Structure formats: C-alpha cells, structure tokens
Amino acid sequence: MRLFHTADIHIGKRLGNRDLTDDLREVLFGQILGTAYEKFRPDGLIISGDIFDRSMPSADAVALFDELLSRAAGLGLPVYMISGNHDSAQRVSYGRELFRHSGVHISRPFSADSGIYTAECGNIDIVLMPYVSQEQVRSCFPDEEIGSMTDAVRVVLERSGLPRAGRPCVLAAHQAVGGFGSDPIGTLDLVDPSVFKGFAYTALGHFHTPRNAAENVRYCGSPLCYSLNEASRGSQKYLDVIDISDSGDVSVEHFPLVPIHEMRVITDGINEILSEKYPPSEDFVHIIITANDGGGNNAERLGRKFPNYVSISYKLPNMQAAELPSANSEELSFGELLGGFYKEMCGREIDGELLKMAGELFEECCREENE
C-alpha cells in the first residue's frame, strides 16, 4: 500500500499582499497530482489538516479546494483528510457522506457520540482524527482525568477503540507533538508521541517544517514556505511517499517540492541590496536592512528590483538601546516618539512640517476614538 502525505496547505493564505494561488496550483496540480502521481502511482492521498488558512475561507479558496478534490477523483485517487486548527471542522466536513462515494473521506467534527471516523484503504485502516483541544475533550468526557494534551489525545483514541487489532492502521492527526530532543518548539503543551503506539504510521500536520517526532510518527511539513522563520532556515518542502507492507512494515521517501517563487531572506545595507551583489528577482523576499542611506523611499526602490518582496524591516546600528531616549516611552509625547522612530529608520531628523501634520492627524484620530 502506497500513500501520499501532505498537510498545512493553507488555501487562501497571502504573504502580505502577495497572492499564492499560482504557487499552490503548481505544487498541488503540477507536482503532487502531476509528476509525483505519475512516478509513484499511490493508492491514496492523506491531507493532515489546515486545508484552509482561515475558518471562513473565501470563495476563491473554496473553488481551489473543489478543484483539488475533483482532480484527485478524476485520477481515481482516494483522499483522506482531516480538519486542522485553522479550519472549521463543520465547514470542511460539509457533504462528507456524499463525497465518500467519490472516494473523498473527511473527518467528522469531534464529539463524544460520533467517535473517530476510520476508512478502509485496501488492506489497511486510515484513522481520521481532527484537531482537538483539551477543552473539547474535557467537555465530551467529564469523567476522565485530563491534565495535558497527551491525556486528551490518549482518551480520544481509547474511547474510539483505536488502533484496531488485526490490520495495519495509519493515523492522520493535527496536533503539536513532542519528541524532538533538544529542538525546542515554543511553549506549546506537546503531545507525547508514545500515545500513538500501535499505529503503523502517524501522519501529522501542524508544524510546517518536515521532521520526525518518533519512529513512524512524522510531520511532512507544508507544501510551501509561509514564514520568515522558515525562510531563514532555508526549509526544503516535501511530499512524503509512504509504503506499508501487509505486515505493517513502513518505508518513507521524501519527494522534493519546488515552488514557482522561492522564499528567502536578504540581510544587508540598503546600498549593497540595491547593487549588483543581489540580482533582481521575483522571489518572495524578506528584506532586513542593516545600514540606511537616507536616500528616499526604500519600499519604492526595493520594489523595482524585487517586485514580490514580502516585508522590509530594519536592524540598524542606531537602533541600539544605548542611543534611544532614556525616558520611559509612556512619558514621551507623540512628537518625541515619532521623531525618535523616524531618526532610527531614516538616519536623520524628521522634517518639522511632516511632524506637525502627523501630530494633527494623531489628535484627530484620538478625538474620533473618544466620541
């Protein structure tokens, strides 16, 4: 049995004002359902949550999702998908019984009564567990002692009688799972990967960087790079190709995904960034300016060279705390705050007329807020 695993598609997400539709279409249709499908001929596609970027997706996002399912159905490729924390479980599962007849299997919204939906895929079971929170699980099972997300996930699986005995079982889940050794991941209440014991494989979504939480417990990562942190690490994106034998033995191959626009970070002085040191590019670029020349509108100048830049930020020597006003910011006037900020950003004093206009606008906004 061979399965594709992807997650965290975030259909509808934008980078600043940059539309990612073309990049998503290339990765989803050109590579996953195109090149990779022709090469591997999988028996199913798992999508482990965060299908949409927000719980109320736009009409364009829904149309792209519809095309994804339609193309998979046209290939005869069954889809097994769950809702993530960015999704509305109710909206994602709309029409799930109807879709099931076309080979599209969707997780149920979590409740104490319905349990976790399990679909058969050849000689294995695929368990579709939507994103759950401690509060949801406690409210559904008030008699259980739930002090952590590990307890919550264990209760959900045990109450659903999972994993079943006698057949290899794959779990699709969208949770923050620990097990990365010294690699810290914020302060999230992580799920201990030991709760997935008994599953042949756990296909995770939620973290966007590909990584293993434990043996056969893995995040495939998002198909595109969506953040400055990922870009700073130079994160390569993959489609995971999972082979499971009749006895439950697992092997995983990582198929590289190549976006139309790379996501990268440029950190340098403004003069260097605008020089031949950095060729013009249509990549999605985060620009960090370490030295300013005071030569005008940086956004306009950089936009001509990098039309798809995502953000511009500053890390200037004169932004060190030692050179900032010693007074508490709460004790400074609007003019002092704006003047100090302008000097940090542009390396020169703000024009008096500009400061006056900004002050008048600020006072007008304050009056409107208090009316």
Secondary structure, DSSP 4 states (H G I P E B T S, - for coil): -EEEEE----BT-EETTEE-HHHHHIIIIIIIIIIIHHHH--SEEEEES--BSSSS--HHHHHHHHHHHHHHHHTT--EEEE--TTS-HHHHTTTHHHHHTTTEEEPPPP-TTT--EEEEETTEEEEE-----HHHHHHH-TTS---SHHHHHHHHHHHTT-SPSSS-EEEEEES-B---TT---TT--PBPGGGGTT-SEEEEES-SS-EEEETTEEE---SS--SHHHHHHTPPEEEEEEEE-TT--EEEEEEEE--SS-EEEEEE-HHHHHSTTS----SEEEEEESS----S-HHHHHHHH-TT--EEEE--GGGSGGGS-SS-GGGS-HHHHHHHHHHHHHSSPPPHHHHHHHHHHHHHHHHHHH-
